[in-house]
Every structure is written in structure tokens, then in C-alpha cells.
Amino acid sequence: MIWPTTPLTQLLQLDYPIIQAPMAGATTPAMAAAAANAGALGSLGCAMLRAEAMTAELRAAQAGTNRSLNVNFFVHDRPVPDEALNAEVAARLAPWHARLGTGASQAPADTIPVFDEALCEAVIACGPTVASFHFGLPEASLVERLKAAGILILSSATSAEEARWLEDHGADAIIAQGAEAGGHNGWFLPRRGADLTGTLALVPRVVDAVSVPVIAAGGIADGRGVAAALMLGASGVQVGTAFLATPECASPEVHKQAVVAATGDDTMATRAYSGRLARGITNDFSREMAAHADWPDFPLMNAATGPIRAASARAGLPDAVALWSGQGAGLVRAETTSQVVARLVAETESALARV
């Protein structure tokens, strides 16, 4: 490897082997375009969007750059409703609705789209460089259509087994997502009781397991982390938390302030916000809900907690906001998107020069 050229920069036509993570609800066309113009892969988290809204976001980003862009989607299984558990959860959340003045509890509901024919057609029509996925890959026919249109496929793996599965099913590069990562963990194959693996241990195992480029993710928020990932055999990194305090980020101000103030020792993984394990900065809600083990299937809880999260954010209170963040939060600064990329590049070069 001769920095900054790696198999990933060659595959994705990047100046630097850095991906600005596609964080649903936080990314914006301005963020994606700024990251791309700075030489990284700019990404849009489109997991909450249907075809028309996704098209509008991607076209807006494309209007701001002629560089590589990535659109990201969830491919989770459809949830199975459990009315008894739904009622129990509604009662569990009722004090929070009262505390924040949101009115009656909302029933858990399936509101997050799964990547389908309509989204596939919209992506092909817009022609981004990359379509990426979380929780596996969509059905084979959709993957084949994207690849036939010249769109590259990425997805997250939390084990060597998942990485091999992704390569066998058409992934052109694989994101090795360690347990340190913020937001939803991307596991999708049965873990048989095993804990999630940290980035340092995961990356070399995934590199050894597949022949496609590997992207390290989880806990990487400065150039030392980028250099370490490259030394482990990764062809690049995906960085999310470092972009959460940028002016281009769509997260509420209380979230940005929490990320900048965080130490990195104050995050936890919780299912309480969406029904699926996701890492964020601890707050009153996540600590209180840690006492409960049973939650409706993902993404039902996302709708149930939506009014609580929104009311907390409007009030400028971190109490019940989903403060998604990785364990690299203690390294985050208040910078613009382009400044984050430039700092990562400069710090990586400095770290590599010391090796």
C-alpha cells in the first residue's frame, strides 16, 4: 500500500480511503457532497426514505458534487407483531409521554421501508457509485440489477462468517463493523450466543476471510484509527461519529452538543429506541430502559419512541433523544464536514510517518 492509494480508492474512485458513514436521520445532501468534494465517499442514510424522497436527496447531493456518492438502506426482516408485548411497552413508555407532554402512547408500528423494486429502480435511475446495505443484502435479483447498472455493492459484516456470505452474494467490498460503532449494529446471521466483536479483532479476521476490499468501522474518529485499520489489512475506513457535530449534520443541536462533550466512556448499546441493538451516549431513557429485556421486533419501537425522542429534542433536553454515537466520541470536535476529512487525512499521514 502506498498512501493514500488502496484497492478501495481505486474501486470507488476516491482520493482517500475514507467513507463518511451513511447515518439515517443525520446525513444530508450537503454533508455527502462536502465529503465527496473533500476526496472521501459521501454517503446518504436513506433507510427511512421511500423512492421519491430518496431520489430528491440523492439528486440534491449530486447537484453539489461530481464525485462518488453512496446511498444506504436497511434490509431487515419484516417484524412479527406481539400485541401483549406492545401493550406492555405502551405502559412502560407512558411516564415518558407524561414527562415530555407528548400525549397518549403510540403503538409500536412498522414504518421503516425495506429495499424493494421501487427503491431499486430509483437508485438505478439516479446512478450513484455505490448502493450499500445494513443487515445483509436485498434479494438476489435486486443485487443483480444494481450490479448490471454498474452500481457497486457494499454491506456490513460483524463476523468472518457474515463477510464470506456477503462476498458470495455479490458484495464488491465489505464493511467490518466492530462493536464500538455508533448506531445500529449490522449483524444478520445467527450468533449462537456469541458477543459482538471489537474492530481490532474483527478486521484482520475479515481480511483473511474474503478477497474483496475490507473497510474498517467502529471507534475510528481520528487519523491514528485510520492508520491502525490500514495496518490491520483494511483498504479503508468508514467514519460516522466524527461527522455528527458538523453544521451539515441533520441531528438536533442537543445531539451535537452531547457528542462533542462525550468522553467515549459514556456510550451503551440499547434496544429501547428501535427494538434492535444500537449504540449511543447514555441518558435517562437508555439507563432506565436497560432494566427491560423484551422489546417488539425491529423496527416497531422506532415509531413508539418517535414522539418521545422528538419532544426531548425540541425541548433541548438530552434525556430521551437517541444520542447515537460510537466509542470514538471522545475524539470528536466541532468542525465542518470538509474539515473532518482534511483532519483525518493529515492525522493519518502523520501517524503513518511514525511507523
N, C-alpha and C positions, 0 to 999 in steps of 0.2 A: 504494500500500500504506500502510495505517495500522496500525503495530504495535500489538497482535500479530495483528490480523485479516488473513488472506491467503486465497486460494482453497482452500488446504489445510485451514486451520482450519474453514472453512465446510463443506467436503466431509466431513471426518471428525468434525465436532462437537468440536473441541478448543479449549482456552483459549489454547494456544501452539502455534506451528508446529514442534513438536519430536516426533520419533519415537524412542522408546527401541528400539534395534535388536534384532531377534529372533535372538539368538545361540544356536544349538543347543548344548546342553550347559551353557550358562551362565545362561540366563534361568530364572526360577522364577515361579510364580503370585504370590508376594509381591512380586517386582520389578515384574511387569506391572501389578499392582493399585496399587502405590505410585506408579508413573509416571503411570498414568491419573488417580489421585486428585490428583496434582500439576498436572494440566492438559495433560499430553502424551499421546501414543498409547502405551499399554502393549502390549508385544509378547511373544509366546512363540515361541521357536525350536523347532518341532515336527518338524524334519527327520528325527530319529532315531526318532520315535514312530509306532506304528500307531494305528488308530482308537480303541481303548479307552483307551489311555494318553493320547492327545491329548485325548479328552473329559474325562478326570479332571483334567488340567492346566488346561484352559480353564474347566471348572466351578469349580475352586478359585479361579482368578483372578476369575471373575465373582462369586463369593461375597464378594470383597473390594472390589468397586467396581461402580458402575452406569454408569461412563464407557466410552468407546470402547476396544476391545481388538482386537489383530491376532494372527492365527496364521500362521506361515510354514512353507513346505515347499520341498523340492528337487524339481525336475522334470528331472533328468539322464537321459541315455540309459542303458539297461542296458549294463553293461560286457561286453567280449568277453574271455574268459579266454585267457591265453597261458601254457601250462604250463612252457615253457622259461624264460620271464621270471620266473614265480612261483618256480621253483627257485633262480634266480639271486638273487632278492630274499631268499628264506629264508636263503641263505648269507650275504648281506650283513648281515642283521639278527642272525645267530646270536651274534656277540660281544656285542651289546647284551642279548640274553636272558641270556647268561652273566654279564655285568657286574651285572645287576639281579636275577638269581636267579629268572627267570620260568619256567624250564624250556625245553622244546623250542619252536622257532619255530612260529608259527601261519601257516597258509597264507592268502594273500590271499582274501577272501571278500566276496560281495555281501550286505551286511547292512543297508543303508540303504533304507527303502521309498521308492517313487515315489508321488506323489499319484495316487490311484485312486478307484474308485467308493465303496469303503468309507470312505475318508477324506472324500470329498466329502459323503457322506450324514451323516457325523458332524459336520462343520462346519456344515452346514445345520441340523441338529437343535439345535446349541448357539447359533447365531445371533450370531457376533461381528460387529463393524462391518466388519472387514477380513479378507480372506484374501490373503496375499502369497506371492510365489514367487521362487525363485532359479534361474538358468539357463534363463530363458524362461517359458513358461506351459504348463499341462497341456493336454490335448486339448480342442478347441473345445467339445465337448458338456458337459464338466465346468465350463468357464468360464461357459457359458451358464446352467447350472443354478445356480451360485453367484450370478450376477447376477440371475437371476429371483427368487431368495430375498431379494434386497435387500442382498447382501453385496458390498462394494466390492473391486476387484481392484487390487493393486499388484505390480510386479515390477521387478527391477534391470536397468539398461542400462549398458553400458560404452562405447557409441558412439552417435552420432546415428542410425545405421542400425538398431541394436537398439531404440532408443527409438521410431522410426517403426513398426517391426514390432510392438512391444508395443501401441502405440495402435491399430493396425489390427486387432489380435487381441483387443481388449476391455479393456485396462488403463485404469483410471479415473485413475490417477496413476502417475508413473514415477520410480523412484529412480535418479538419475545417480550411479553408483558409481565414484569415482576410484581410481586405482592405490594411493593412500595407505591405503585401507580395510584394516582387520584382517580376518582370517578368509578365507574363500573368495571369490575374485573371481567375479562373476556372468556373465562373458562366455558367449555361447551361439551367436553367428553367426561364421562363419569370419573371421579377422582378416587373412588373406593376408600373414602375417609382420609385421604392424604391432605395435608396442609398445602396452601399456595406457596410457591417457591419465590425466593427473592431474586432480583435481577442478576446479581453477581454469580449465583449458582446456575440460573436458568440459561443465560445467554450462551455460554460455551457448549452446553448440552444440546441446545437447539442448533447451533452452528455445526456441530458434529452430526446431527441427525438429518440435515437437508442439504440440497445442492444449490438452492436459490439464496439470494441475499437475505441476511437477517438484520432486523432493526431492533435495537435495544430500547426498552421503555420501562419507566418506573424509577422514581427517585433521582432522575437526571435533571439538574437545573442550572448547572454551570459547566464550563469547559473541562474541568477535571473529570466530571462524569462522562462527558463525550469522549475524552481521550481514553478513559478506563474501558468504556464499551468497545472502542476500536481495538484496544489491546486484547480484549476477550474474544475477538474474532468477528464482531458485528461490522456490518458495512455502513451503518449509520445509526442515528438515534431518533426517537420520537419524544418531543418535549411538550408538555402541556401546562403544568402548574406555573412555569416561569412567564407564561403569556396571560395569566389570569388578572394581573394588576395593570395591564396596558389600557390606554384610553380606547383602543379599538375593541376591547372585550365587552360583550353584552351583559355580563354578570352585574348584579346590583352592587352599588358602591360599598355596602356593608360586607359583601363577599370579598371585594378587592382589598379593603382595609384589613380584613381578617387574614388574608393570605400574606400580606406584607408583614403583619405583626406576628405571624406564627413562628414557632421555633423549629418545627419539623418533628418535635417530640409530642405534638398535641393533635395527632390525627388518629382516627379509628375507622375500622370497617364496620358498616352497619347495613342492615336490610330494611330499616324502618322507613326510609323515604320512598323506596320503589318496589320493595319485595325481593330485590336481588342485592348481593353483596357489593358495596361501593365504599370507597374511602373518602373521608372528608375531615375537616377540622372539627374537633369535639365542641358541642354546645349543649344547652339544657335539654333539647329534644333528643338528640342522639344518646346522651348519657342516660336519660330517663327510660328510653325505649330499649336499652341494652338488656333490661330485665326480662324481655319477652323474646321467645324463640320462634313462635309461629306467626307467619305473615302470609297473606294471599300471594299467589304466584305473580312474578314479574310479568307485565308492568302495572298490575292493578293498583298497587299502592301509590303510584305516581299521581293518579287522579285524586285519590283520597287525601293525600297530603298537600296537593297543589294549593288550595286556599290558605292553608296554614303557612306554607313557605312564602307565598306572595304577600300575605298580611305582615309577616315578620319583616320582610324586605322593605315594604312600603313604610313601615314604622322606623326603619333604620336600626332594627334590633337583630343581632346575630342569633337570637335564642332558638329559632326554628327554621332558619334558612339552611338549605342543603349546601354547606360550605365545601364543595368538592375540592380536594387538594391531595397531592401526593406528599410523600415524606421529604421531598426536597424543598418544602415550603420555606424552611429557614434560610434558603439562599435567594429568595425572590426579592426583586427591587421594583419600585415604581418606575417603569420605563415604557417607551413606545415599542411596538412590535418590531420595527426595524432595528431599534437599539438592542433588543433582546438577542436577535440573530447576530448582530455585529459583536456583541459581548461574548456570546458563545463561541464564535469563530476566533476572536482574539485570545480568549482564555484557553481554548483547545490548542492553538498554535503554541502558546506559552508552555502548556503542560507537556506537549509532545517534545518540545525543545529540551526539556529537562530529563527526558527518558534516556 
